[in-house]
């Protein structure tokens, strides 16, 4: 068999036989590139170089040429001899000449196995000379390999913020008498300390609670000397430590180790005083005096004594501080920091079935990720929608499941709801997937532009549109380095059949029907007939309908008389 390259295959025919009785036109050569014709985007471009030899067209001849692609008539052109006064391209009688014909026609399914032919009329002067000239085939049509693109537009699930371990804290307080660091007998009966005792007991039996540390921050009221108050605050912190250690011992709380206590003597609580003054009824002028004097009162010298005396002379104002403010400042703040471990995966699954309404939105979102069952995922997302209807994520994720179930209308509504609650790039990508899957490529492009940064899925989806638009190099870039059928297809269409085969062999389509078929096409472009036959055998074994497809596929046209090929497809 004569071997020729598929790309740029040229069929040369001489149209010298006409339904005429004179030689107005002879030996015209038509060169079609490429041949077979190829689908790019949504259309087929037809390029024909028409060559007239010396004395190939009479001086008074006029020809109207109409290419036919299947049953579809393309643009008609007029070519005239040099003595014809008419619109059209003039060709000299000697030495002849040429004309480049181009047209672009929207693709129709009938073009896949059609012929490109030329027909037309020949005139002498203004009179038609015995009708049309003979219809002549000049090329085959059409390679439609781009139609193999998988329209598997990818949607994105919103992430949850579930944390298996959460850092929490609980607080309580021990108050002290003025100038004292001893525990008051009634202090452990206060509600906050009773609650804290009960919390410690519960924590002891709760395997999901782990105490990290217990901060003991000691404070003093700011009316005395700073040095004294610093020491006093340290003593109060030490008292609190002993109180809690004794409490732990009495409750048999073995899990509280002595090294968890973090003591700190913070000295006088000037900040607390200022906060109290802001909410008090003390007039602003007196507040300014108190703040200035308190700043000096902490000194141990004469100025400190004078400041303390001045404060005492404020009378009722100072007494209000002594009665209402300072007692609150003489304290130890107890802050217990702990780690709360949430449900295990198995516990989450169980709870999600038994009492799903008890789970928060993060737990529901996370639990949905633990299953591959689409119906179970959707159930969990619907629970989340019911209980947390204003969370845009749950609507989006429900839409992603509906998309996977091919429920496009419901999925679109869910994505639109998500985006209405909070405009977000992920919902835009997912709406673009809907538009692409339903054939609205323009809308899909617009949405993908708005979805920039949402994830790799945006680029992949653009890659699908690139193949459909005939932008194969851009498609390769958008598909990235992850091996996929579509990446292999883009490489093939971009003139890299060897890369195509390598990509397929590294993808999940390595042994699929479409994977084997695409490798057969790539092998044909590499002119490896044995590999063509081998891959087609594997493809047909997995999908018998591919036998008919291969027998008519213009990708294999050059092997139509090859026994190795025909033994597979006949």
C-alpha positions in Angstrom: 0.0 0.0 0.0 1.2 3.5 -0.8 1.9 5.3 2.5 1.2 9.0 2.9 1.0 11.2 5.9 -2.5 12.0 7.1 -1.7 15.6 7.9 -1.5 17.5 4.6 -2.7 14.5 2.6 -3.4 15.9 -0.9 -5.8 14.4 -3.4 -5.1 15.7 -6.9 -7.7 15.2 -9.5 -7.9 16.5 -13.0 -11.3 17.7 -14.1 -11.1 17.5 -17.8 -14.3 15.7 -18.6 -17.3 18.1 -19.1 -20.7 17.9 -20.5 -19.6 20.2 -23.3 -18.7 19.7 -26.9 -15.7 22.0 -26.9 -12.6 22.5 -24.9 -13.5 25.7 -23.0 -11.8 24.2 -19.9 -9.4 21.4 -19.6 -6.8 19.7 -17.3 -7.7 21.8 -14.2 -6.0 20.6 -11.1 -7.6 20.8 -7.6 -5.4 20.4 -4.6 -7.2 20.2 -1.2 -5.3 20.7 2.0 -5.8 19.0 4.4 -7.3 15.9 2.9 -9.4 14.5 4.5 -11.0 17.7 5.7 -10.8 18.3 9.5 -13.3 19.5 12.1 -12.0 22.5 14.1 -14.2 24.0 16.7 -17.7 23.9 15.2 -16.8 24.2 11.6 -14.9 22.7 8.7 -12.5 24.9 6.7 -12.2 24.1 3.0 -9.0 25.2 1.2 -8.6 24.3 -2.5 -5.7 25.4 -4.8 -7.2 25.4 -8.3 -4.4 25.3 -11.0 -5.1 26.1 -14.7 -2.4 24.9 -17.0 -1.2 26.8 -20.1 -4.2 27.1 -22.4 -6.4 25.5 -19.7 -9.2 28.0 -20.0 -10.3 29.7 -23.2 -10.1 33.4 -23.5 -13.9 33.8 -23.7 -14.8 31.1 -21.2 -16.5 31.7 -17.9 -16.9 29.1 -15.2 -19.0 29.1 -12.0 -17.6 26.6 -9.6 -19.6 25.3 -6.6 -17.9 22.9 -4.2 -20.3 20.4 -2.5 -19.6 18.9 0.9 -22.0 16.0 1.0 -25.3 17.6 0.1 -24.3 21.0 1.3 -23.4 23.6 -1.3 -20.4 25.8 -0.4 -19.6 29.3 -1.7 -19.8 29.6 -5.5 -16.9 31.4 -7.3 -16.6 32.7 -10.8 -13.4 32.2 -12.9 -13.1 33.8 -16.4 -10.9 33.8 -19.4 -8.9 36.9 -20.1 -11.4 38.4 -22.6 -14.6 38.0 -20.5 -15.9 41.3 -19.1 -17.5 39.9 -15.9 -16.9 39.9 -12.2 -14.6 37.0 -11.2 -11.0 35.9 -11.2 -9.4 36.2 -14.6 -7.0 33.5 -15.7 -4.6 34.2 -18.6 -4.8 31.9 -21.5 -1.1 31.8 -21.7 0.6 30.8 -19.3 -2.5 29.8 -17.2 -2.8 30.6 -13.5 -4.2 29.6 -10.2 -6.9 30.5 -7.7 -7.1 29.7 -4.0 -10.6 28.8 -2.9 -11.5 29.1 0.8 -14.7 28.7 2.7 -15.8 27.8 6.2 -19.0 25.8 6.8 -20.7 25.0 10.1 -20.3 21.3 10.9 -23.1 18.8 10.3 -23.0 15.2 11.3 -23.4 14.2 7.7 -20.0 15.6 6.9 -18.2 12.8 8.8 -18.4 10.4 5.9 -19.0 12.8 3.1 -17.1 13.6 -0.1 -15.9 17.0 -1.2 -16.9 17.5 -4.8 -16.9 20.3 -7.4 -19.6 21.1 -9.9 -20.6 24.1 -11.9 -21.5 25.7 -15.2 -19.3 26.6 -18.2 -20.2 29.5 -20.4 -18.9 30.8 -23.7 -19.3 34.6 -23.5 -22.7 35.2 -22.0 -24.2 31.9 -23.1 -24.3 28.7 -21.1 -22.5 26.0 -23.1 -24.5 22.8 -22.8 -25.2 22.8 -19.0 -23.1 21.8 -16.1 -19.7 20.2 -16.1 -19.3 16.8 -14.6 -19.4 16.6 -10.7 -15.9 15.5 -9.6 -14.7 14.3 -6.2 -11.7 16.2 -5.0 -11.3 15.2 -1.3 -12.6 13.1 1.5 -14.4 14.4 4.6 -14.2 14.7 7.6 -11.9 13.9 10.5 -14.0 14.5 13.6 -11.7 13.3 16.3 -12.2 16.5 18.4 -15.8 15.2 19.0 -14.3 12.5 21.3 -13.7 15.1 24.0 -15.1 14.0 27.3 -17.5 16.6 28.5 -16.8 15.6 32.1 -16.8 19.1 33.5 -15.6 19.1 37.1 -17.5 20.6 40.0 -16.0 21.5 43.3 -17.2 20.7 46.9 -16.9 23.4 49.5 -14.5 22.5 52.4 -15.7 22.0 55.9 -14.0 23.6 59.0 -14.3 20.5 61.1 -11.6 20.0 63.7 -11.1 16.7 65.4 -9.5 18.6 68.4 -10.7 21.9 69.6 -8.8 24.1 72.1 -11.3 25.4 74.7 -11.1 26.9 78.1 -13.2 27.4 81.2 -12.8 30.1 83.8 -13.6 30.8 87.4 -12.3 33.1 90.1 -11.2 33.2 93.8 -11.5 36.6 95.6 -9.5 37.7 98.6 -9.8 40.2 101.5 -7.8 43.5 101.4 -4.1 42.9 101.9 -4.7 39.1 102.4 -3.7 36.0 100.4 -5.5 33.4 102.6 -8.5 31.6 101.2 -11.8 32.9 102.6 -13.9 30.0 104.0 -16.9 30.9 101.9 -15.1 31.2 98.6 -15.4 27.6 97.6 -19.1 27.8 98.0 -19.5 30.5 95.3 -21.3 29.4 92.2 -18.4 29.7 89.8 -16.2 27.5 92.0 -19.0 25.0 92.5 -19.5 24.9 88.8 -15.8 24.5 88.3 -15.6 21.6 90.8 -18.4 19.9 88.9 -16.6 20.5 85.6 -13.4 18.9 86.9 -15.4 15.8 88.0 -17.0 15.5 84.6 -13.7 16.0 82.8 -12.1 13.3 84.9 -14.5 10.7 83.4 -14.6 12.2 79.9 -12.0 10.5 77.7 -12.4 13.3 75.1 -11.2 16.0 77.5 -7.5 16.5 78.0 -6.4 19.4 80.3 -3.4 21.2 78.9 -2.7 23.7 81.7 -4.3 25.8 84.4 -3.4 29.5 84.4 -3.5 31.2 87.8 -3.3 34.9 87.4 -3.0 36.8 90.7 -4.0 40.4 91.1 -4.2 43.1 93.7 -6.2 46.3 94.0 -4.0 49.3 93.0 -4.4 51.5 96.1 -1.2 50.3 97.9 2.5 50.3 97.1 3.4 48.5 93.9 6.1 46.3 95.5 3.7 45.1 98.2 1.0 44.5 95.6 3.3 42.5 93.4 4.2 40.2 96.3 0.6 39.9 97.3 -0.5 38.9 93.8 2.2 36.2 93.8 1.0 34.9 97.2 -2.6 34.8 96.0 -1.6 32.8 92.9 0.3 30.4 95.1 -2.8 30.0 97.4 -5.0 29.3 94.4 -2.5 26.6 93.3 -2.7 24.9 96.7 -6.4 25.2 96.8 -6.8 23.4 93.4 -4.2 20.8 94.2 -6.1 20.0 97.4 -9.4 19.9 95.5 -8.0 17.6 92.9 -6.7 15.3 95.6 -10.0 15.3 97.4 -11.8 14.4 94.2 -9.2 11.8 93.3 -8.5 13.7 90.0 -5.3 11.9 89.1 -5.3 13.3 85.6 -4.3 16.8 86.9 -0.6 16.8 87.1 1.1 19.4 89.3 3.1 20.7 86.4 0.0 21.9 84.6 -0.3 24.9 87.0 1.0 28.2 85.5 1.3 30.8 88.3 1.6 34.5 87.6 1.6 37.5 90.0 0.4 40.4 88.0 0.6 43.1 90.6 -2.0 46.0 90.9 -4.9 45.9 88.4 -4.8 49.4 87.1 -6.6 48.4 83.9 -9.4 47.0 85.9 -9.8 50.2 87.8 -10.0 52.3 84.6 -12.6 50.0 83.2 -14.7 50.3 86.4 -14.4 54.1 86.3 -15.8 54.2 82.7 -19.0 52.6 83.8 -19.3 54.4 87.2 -21.2 57.5 88.2 -18.1 59.2 89.5 -17.7 62.6 87.7 -15.0 62.9 85.1 -12.9 65.4 87.1 -12.7 63.0 90.0 -11.9 60.2 87.7 -8.9 62.1 86.3 -7.7 62.7 89.9 -8.0 59.1 90.8 -6.1 57.9 87.8 -3.3 60.4 88.3 -3.0 59.7 92.0 -3.1 55.9 91.5 -0.2 56.2 89.1 1.8 57.9 91.9 0.4 56.0 94.9 2.4 52.9 94.1 5.6 54.6 94.9 7.2 53.9 98.3 8.6 57.5 98.7 6.9 60.7 100.0 5.1 61.4 96.8 3.5 58.0 97.0 2.3 58.6 100.5 1.0 62.0 99.5 -0.9 60.5 96.6 -2.5 57.8 98.8 -3.5 60.6 101.3 -5.1 62.6 98.5 -7.1 59.6 97.5 -8.3 59.1 101.0 -9.5 62.7 101.1 -11.8 62.0 98.2 -14.2 60.8 100.9 -17.3 59.0 99.5 -15.7 58.6 96.1 -12.9 56.7 97.6 -15.3 54.7 99.8 -17.2 53.7 96.6 -14.0 52.4 95.2 -13.3 50.4 98.4 -16.8 48.9 98.5 -17.6 48.4 94.9 -14.4 48.3 92.8 -11.4 47.1 94.8 -13.0 43.9 96.1 -13.4 42.6 92.5 -9.8 43.4 91.7 -8.4 41.4 94.7 -8.5 38.0 93.0 -6.9 35.1 91.2 -8.3 34.3 87.7 -8.4 30.6 87.1 -8.3 29.7 83.4 -8.3 26.0 82.6 -7.2 25.3 79.0 -8.1 21.9 77.6 -8.4 20.0 74.3 -11.8 18.6 73.4 -11.6 15.6 71.0 -14.6 15.3 68.8 -16.3 12.2 67.4 -14.3 9.5 65.6 -15.2 8.8 62.0 -17.2 5.8 63.0 -19.0 7.7 65.8 -19.9 10.5 63.3 -21.4 7.9 60.9 -23.5 6.4 63.7 -24.7 9.7 65.1 -25.5 11.0 61.6 -27.9 8.1 61.2 -29.4 8.0 64.7 -29.6 11.7 65.6 -28.4 13.8 62.6 -29.9 17.0 64.0 -27.5 16.8 66.9 -24.5 17.5 64.6 -23.3 20.9 63.8 -22.8 22.1 60.2 -19.0 21.3 60.2 -19.7 17.8 61.5 -22.3 17.2 58.8 -20.1 18.5 56.0 -17.2 16.3 57.2 -19.3 13.2 57.7 -20.6 13.5 54.1 -16.9 13.2 53.0 -16.6 9.8 54.7 -18.9 8.1 52.2 -18.9 7.5 48.5 -22.6 6.7 48.4 -24.1 9.7 46.6 -27.5 9.2 48.1 -26.0 9.2 51.6 -24.1 12.3 50.8 -27.2 14.0 49.6 -29.1 13.0 52.7 -26.5 14.6 55.0 -26.4 17.7 52.9 -30.2 18.0 53.1 -30.0 17.7 56.9 -27.5 20.5 56.8 -29.7 22.6 54.5 -32.7 22.1 56.9 -30.7 23.0 60.0 -28.3 25.6 58.5 -30.2 27.1 55.5 -28.0 30.2 55.4 -24.8 28.3 55.0 -23.9 28.7 51.3 -21.6 25.6 51.5 -24.3 23.1 52.1 -26.3 24.2 49.1 -23.2 24.0 46.9 -22.3 20.5 48.0 -25.8 19.2 47.6 -25.6 20.6 44.0 -22.3 18.8 43.4 -24.0 15.5 44.3 -27.0 16.2 42.1 -24.6 17.0 39.3 -22.9 13.7 39.7 -26.4 12.1 39.6 -27.0 13.9 36.3 -29.8 15.9 37.8 -28.8 19.1 36.0 -31.8 21.2 36.7 -31.8 20.5 40.5 -28.0 20.9 40.6 -28.2 24.3 38.9 -30.8 25.5 41.4 -28.6 24.5 44.3 -25.5 26.2 42.9 -27.5 29.4 42.3 -28.8 29.3 45.8 -25.3 28.9 47.1 -24.1 31.9 45.1 -27.1 34.0 46.2 -26.2 33.5 49.8 -22.6 34.4 49.2 -21.2 35.1 45.8 -18.3 32.7 45.5 -15.9 31.4 42.9 -16.7 27.7 43.6 -20.4 28.1 42.8 -19.4 30.0 39.6 -17.2 27.1 38.5 -20.0 24.7 39.2 -22.6 26.8 37.3 -20.0 26.9 34.4 -19.9 23.1 34.5 -23.7 23.0 34.2 -23.5 25.4 31.2 -20.7 23.4 29.5 -22.4 20.1 30.0 -25.7 21.4 28.5 -23.9 23.0 25.5 -23.8 26.7 26.4 -20.1 27.2 25.9 -20.3 31.0 25.9 -21.9 31.1 29.3 -19.5 28.5 30.6 -16.5 30.6 29.5 -18.0 33.7 31.2 -18.6 31.9 34.5 -15.1 30.3 34.5 -13.5 33.7 34.1 -15.4 34.7 37.3 -14.4 31.5 39.0 -10.6 32.1 38.7 -8.8 30.8 41.7 -11.5 28.4 42.8 -9.3 25.3 42.0 -7.6 23.2 39.3 -11.1 22.2 38.2 -11.5 25.7 36.6 -8.5 25.1 34.3 -9.6 21.6 33.4 -13.1 22.9 32.5 -11.5 25.6 30.3 -9.5 22.8 28.7 -12.7 21.0 27.6 -14.0 24.3 26.0 -10.6 24.8 24.4 -10.9 21.5 22.5 -14.4 22.3 21.5 -13.1 25.7 20.2 -10.2 24.2 18.4 -7.6 25.7 20.7 -5.5 22.6 21.3 -2.3 24.2 22.7 -4.3 26.1 25.2 -6.2 22.9 26.2 -2.9 21.2 26.9 -1.9 24.0 29.3 -5.3 24.0 31.0 -5.4 20.3 31.5 -2.1 20.5 33.4 0.3 17.6 34.1 -2.3 15.1 35.5 -2.8 12.4 32.9 -6.3 12.2 31.5 -8.1 11.2 28.3 -8.8 14.8 27.4 -5.1 15.8 27.8 -4.1 12.9 25.5 -6.8 14.0 23.0 -5.5 17.6 23.1 -1.9 16.4 22.5 -3.0 14.3 19.6 -4.9 17.2 18.0 -2.0 19.5 18.6 0.3 17.2 16.5 1.9 15.2 19.4 0.7 11.6 18.8 3.6 10.1 20.8 2.7 12.3 23.8 -0.9 11.2 23.4 0.0 7.5 23.7 2.2 8.1 26.8 -0.5 10.1 28.5 -3.2 7.5 27.9 -0.9 4.7 29.2 -0.4 6.8 32.4 -4.1 7.4 32.9 -7.2 5.6 34.1 -8.2 5.1 30.4 -5.1 2.9 29.8 -7.3 -0.1 29.2 -10.7 1.5 28.4 -12.4 1.3 25.0 -11.9 5.0 24.3 -8.3 4.8 25.5 -7.4 2.0 23.1 -9.3 3.7 20.3 -7.4 7.0 20.8 -4.1 5.1 20.8 -5.1 3.5 17.5 -5.7 7.0 16.0 -2.4 8.2 17.4 -0.7 5.1 15.9 -2.2 5.8 12.6 -0.8 9.3 12.6 2.6 7.7 13.4 2.0 5.3 10.5 2.3 2.2 12.7 -0.4 -0.1 11.2 0.4 -3.0 13.6 -0.2 -0.8 16.6 -3.4 0.5 14.9 -4.7 -3.0 14.5 -3.7 -4.1 18.0 -5.3 -1.1 19.8 -8.5 -1.4 17.7 -8.8 -5.1 18.6 -8.7 -4.2 22.3 -11.1 -1.3 21.8 -13.6 -3.3 19.9 -13.4 -6.1 22.4 -14.6 -3.7 25.0 -17.1 -1.8 22.8 -18.3 -3.7 19.7 -19.8 -0.5 18.2 -16.3 0.8 17.6 -15.8 -1.7 14.7 -18.3 0.3 12.5 -16.8 3.6 13.8 -13.3 2.5 12.8 -14.3 1.2 9.4 -15.7 4.6 8.5 -13.3 6.8 10.5 -11.3 9.1 8.1 -8.4 8.8 10.5 -7.8 5.3 9.1 -8.6 6.2 5.5 -5.1 5.4 4.2 -5.4 1.8 5.5 -8.7 1.1 3.7 -6.9 -1.5 1.5 -4.5 -2.8 4.1 -5.1 -6.4 5.1 -3.9 -5.9 8.6 -6.4 -3.1 9.2 -9.3 -4.6 7.3 -9.0 -7.9 9.2 -10.0 -6.0 12.3 -12.8 -3.8 11.1 -14.5 -6.0 8.4 
